[in-house]
Amino acid sequence: MKIYIGFDPRETAAFAVARQSVKRWGLRQWPVYGLVLDEMKQRGLYLRPTTKKVTSDGHTVLWDMISEAAMSTEHANARFLVPHLAGTGWALFMDGDMMIRRNMTEIKLESRYAVYCVKHNHVPHNTQKMDGQTQAAYARKNWSSFMIFNCDHPSNKHLTVEMVNSRPGRDLHRFFWLDDDEIGELPVDWNWLVGHSDPSVDPANVHFTDGVPDMAGYENVPYADEWRERLLEWAR
């Protein structure tokens, strides 16, 4: 499996933790890449018009002009280029604010599914997250934050570069190009949302969806100490 981790310049420590948490399992046959927006633009793969806007409370947000909505990270829509980048086989996209805690070879996949994800019913109550970014509500929120693509599935051939660059993000994030029975379900422990998922679950993948532990107000969230341990491992 090829692994793509979303990179945002504002969250370099988070990306380092995510990458370290994958690498520490020794899956050398699984290449790990950063999904970097500037690189996608340079390669002519990401053409969506974006601008920056200042919100009423003074925060600067990246604005997607096709969706007419804010993007909380640079890889908000670029993630859907992963099947094109990987070409064939299985490919995982994961947000940069995640921390893997178990061996991903535990995940069992069937070729009849085009995409696997955790099918959250996540309805956020706050309007902001992280460092003042907009907390958007949309159908199937957080399904696309950890998704495994079957790049050889015929339905994923519909997810073209042109489509990624022309459809509103809300369509992409709800997997509009797929039928419901083509979406396989992963156990919740593979995308455990800090502050939202069942605290009795032992997470295989911790998702600091509201904010990572180096952001003000999130220093003491669950698994923050473990996150800092992974950061030190990476630094060493």
C-alpha positions as CSV (number, residue, x, y, z in Angstrom):
1,M,0.0,0.0,0.0
2,K,1.2,3.5,-0.8
3,I,0.5,6.1,2.0
4,Y,-0.1,9.8,1.4
5,I,-0.1,12.1,4.4
6,G,-1.7,15.6,4.0
7,F,0.9,18.4,4.6
8,D,0.0,21.9,5.6
9,P,2.9,24.4,6.4
10,R,1.0,25.6,9.5
11,E,1.2,22.1,11.0
12,T,4.7,20.8,10.3
13,A,5.0,19.2,13.7
14,A,1.7,17.4,13.2
15,F,3.0,16.1,9.8
16,A,6.2,14.9,11.5
17,V,4.3,13.0,14.1
18,A,2.0,11.4,11.5
19,R,4.9,10.3,9.4
20,Q,6.9,9.0,12.4
21,S,3.9,7.1,13.7
22,V,3.7,5.2,10.4
23,K,7.4,4.7,9.9
24,R,7.9,3.2,13.4
25,W,6.0,0.1,12.4
26,G,8.8,-0.8,9.9
27,L,6.6,-1.2,6.9
28,R,9.5,-0.5,4.5
29,Q,7.6,-2.0,1.6
30,W,4.9,0.7,2.0
31,P,6.2,4.0,0.6
32,V,5.1,7.2,2.4
33,Y,4.6,10.5,0.7
34,G,3.6,14.0,1.7
35,L,0.7,15.4,-0.2
36,V,2.0,18.9,-0.8
37,L,-0.3,21.4,-2.4
38,D,2.5,23.5,-4.0
39,E,3.9,20.4,-5.7
40,M,0.5,19.4,-7.0
41,K,0.2,22.9,-8.5
42,Q,3.7,22.8,-10.1
43,R,2.8,19.4,-11.7
44,G,-0.4,20.9,-13.1
45,L,-2.6,18.5,-11.1
46,Y,-4.2,21.1,-8.8
47,L,-5.9,24.0,-10.6
48,R,-8.7,24.9,-8.3
49,P,-8.9,28.7,-7.8
50,T,-8.2,29.7,-4.2
51,T,-7.7,33.0,-2.4
52,K,-7.2,34.1,1.2
53,K,-9.9,35.8,3.2
54,V,-9.9,37.4,6.6
55,T,-12.9,36.4,8.8
56,S,-14.8,38.8,11.0
57,D,-12.8,37.8,14.0
58,G,-9.5,38.5,12.3
59,H,-8.4,35.0,11.2
60,T,-7.0,34.4,7.8
61,V,-8.5,31.4,6.0
62,L,-7.8,29.7,2.6
63,W,-10.9,30.1,0.5
64,D,-11.9,27.6,-2.2
65,M,-13.7,29.6,-4.9
66,I,-15.4,26.6,-6.5
67,S,-16.9,25.5,-3.2
68,E,-17.4,29.1,-2.0
69,A,-16.2,27.8,1.4
70,A,-13.1,27.9,3.6
71,M,-10.6,25.1,3.6
72,S,-9.1,24.3,7.0
73,T,-6.0,22.7,5.4
74,E,-4.2,23.0,2.1
75,H,-5.0,19.3,1.4
76,A,-8.7,19.7,1.9
77,N,-9.5,18.8,-1.8
78,A,-6.0,17.7,-3.0
79,R,-6.5,14.4,-1.2
80,F,-8.8,13.2,-4.0
81,L,-5.8,13.2,-6.4
82,V,-4.4,10.2,-4.5
83,P,-5.8,7.5,-6.9
84,H,-4.3,9.4,-9.8
85,L,-0.9,9.7,-8.0
86,A,-0.8,6.1,-6.9
87,G,-2.0,4.7,-10.3
88,T,-2.7,1.1,-9.2
89,G,-3.1,-1.0,-6.1
90,W,-4.2,0.2,-2.7
91,A,-3.5,3.8,-1.6
92,L,-4.2,5.4,1.8
93,F,-4.7,9.0,2.4
94,M,-4.6,10.3,6.0
95,D,-4.8,13.8,7.4
96,G,-1.7,15.3,8.8
97,D,-3.1,15.6,12.3
98,M,-3.2,11.8,13.0
99,M,-1.1,9.4,14.9
100,I,-1.0,5.7,14.1
101,R,-0.8,3.4,17.1
102,R,-1.2,-0.1,15.5
103,N,0.2,-2.0,12.6
104,M,-1.9,-1.2,9.5
105,T,-1.4,-4.7,8.1
106,E,-4.2,-5.6,10.5
107,I,-6.6,-3.9,8.1
108,K,-8.3,-6.5,5.8
109,L,-9.4,-5.2,2.4
110,E,-11.7,-6.7,-0.2
111,S,-11.4,-5.7,-3.9
112,R,-15.1,-5.3,-4.3
113,Y,-15.0,-2.0,-2.5
114,A,-13.7,1.2,-4.2
115,V,-12.9,3.1,-0.9
116,Y,-12.7,2.1,2.7
117,C,-13.3,4.6,5.6
118,V,-14.7,5.0,9.0
119,K,-18.4,6.0,8.5
120,H,-18.6,8.7,11.2
121,N,-21.8,10.5,12.2
122,H,-19.9,13.6,13.2
123,V,-21.9,16.8,13.6
124,P,-19.6,19.5,15.1
125,H,-21.0,21.9,17.7
126,N,-18.3,24.5,17.4
127,T,-17.8,26.9,14.5
128,Q,-14.0,27.0,14.8
129,K,-11.2,24.6,15.3
130,M,-7.4,24.5,15.4
131,D,-5.9,28.0,15.1
132,G,-9.1,29.8,14.2
133,Q,-10.0,27.8,11.1
134,T,-13.6,27.3,10.2
135,Q,-15.3,24.1,11.5
136,A,-17.4,23.3,8.5
137,A,-20.4,20.9,8.7
138,Y,-21.1,18.7,5.7
139,A,-22.5,15.3,4.8
140,R,-20.2,12.4,5.8
141,K,-17.9,14.7,7.7
142,N,-14.5,13.1,8.5
143,W,-15.1,10.0,6.3
144,S,-12.5,11.3,3.9
145,S,-9.9,12.1,6.6
146,F,-8.6,8.5,6.5
147,M,-9.6,6.6,3.4
148,I,-8.1,3.7,1.5
149,F,-8.6,3.8,-2.2
150,N,-8.7,0.7,-4.4
151,C,-7.1,2.4,-7.4
152,D,-8.0,-0.5,-9.7
153,H,-11.7,-0.4,-9.0
154,P,-13.5,0.8,-12.1
155,S,-15.7,3.3,-10.3
156,N,-12.6,5.2,-9.1
157,K,-11.7,5.8,-12.8
158,H,-14.5,8.4,-12.7
159,L,-12.5,10.4,-10.2
160,T,-10.4,12.2,-12.8
161,V,-8.1,15.2,-12.3
162,E,-10.6,17.3,-14.1
163,M,-13.3,16.3,-11.7
164,V,-11.2,17.0,-8.7
165,N,-10.5,20.5,-10.0
166,S,-14.1,21.3,-10.9
167,R,-16.5,19.8,-8.3
168,P,-17.4,21.5,-5.0
169,G,-15.5,20.0,-2.1
170,R,-18.8,19.0,-0.4
171,D,-19.4,16.6,-3.4
172,L,-15.9,15.1,-3.2
173,H,-16.1,14.6,0.6
174,R,-19.3,12.7,0.3
175,F,-17.9,10.3,-2.3
176,F,-20.5,11.4,-4.9
177,W,-18.8,9.4,-7.7
178,L,-19.5,6.1,-5.8
179,D,-22.6,4.1,-5.0
180,D,-23.1,3.5,-1.3
181,D,-22.4,-0.2,-1.6
182,E,-19.0,0.5,-3.0
183,I,-17.8,2.1,0.2
184,G,-16.3,-0.3,2.7
185,E,-16.5,0.4,6.4
186,L,-13.5,0.4,8.8
187,P,-13.8,0.0,12.5
188,V,-14.0,3.3,14.4
189,D,-10.6,2.7,16.1
190,W,-8.9,3.5,12.7
191,N,-10.2,7.1,12.8
192,W,-10.8,7.8,16.5
193,L,-11.8,11.5,16.9
194,V,-10.3,13.2,20.0
195,G,-13.2,14.7,22.0
196,H,-15.9,13.1,19.9
197,S,-15.4,9.3,19.6
198,D,-16.2,6.7,22.4
199,P,-13.5,7.1,25.0
200,S,-13.7,3.4,25.9
201,V,-12.2,2.5,22.5
202,D,-8.5,1.8,22.3
203,P,-7.6,3.7,19.1
204,A,-5.5,2.3,16.3
205,N,-5.3,5.8,14.8
206,V,-5.8,9.0,16.9
207,H,-7.2,11.9,15.0
208,F,-6.7,15.3,16.6
209,T,-9.4,16.8,14.5
210,D,-10.0,19.9,16.5
211,G,-6.4,20.7,17.2
212,V,-3.0,19.0,17.7
213,P,-1.2,19.2,21.1
214,D,1.1,22.0,20.1
215,M,-1.8,24.4,19.6
216,A,-3.1,26.6,22.4
217,G,-6.0,24.9,24.2
218,Y,-5.2,21.4,23.1
219,E,-2.0,20.7,25.1
220,N,-3.8,18.2,27.4
221,V,-6.2,16.4,25.2
222,P,-6.2,12.6,25.3
223,Y,-3.0,11.0,23.8
224,A,-1.2,14.4,23.9
225,D,1.8,13.0,25.8
226,E,2.1,10.1,23.3
227,W,1.9,12.6,20.5
228,R,4.9,14.5,22.0
229,E,6.8,11.3,22.4
230,R,6.4,10.6,18.6
231,L,7.6,14.2,17.9
232,L,10.7,13.6,20.0
233,E,11.3,10.3,18.2
234,W,11.2,12.0,14.9
235,A,13.5,14.8,16.1
236,R,16.1,12.3,17.2
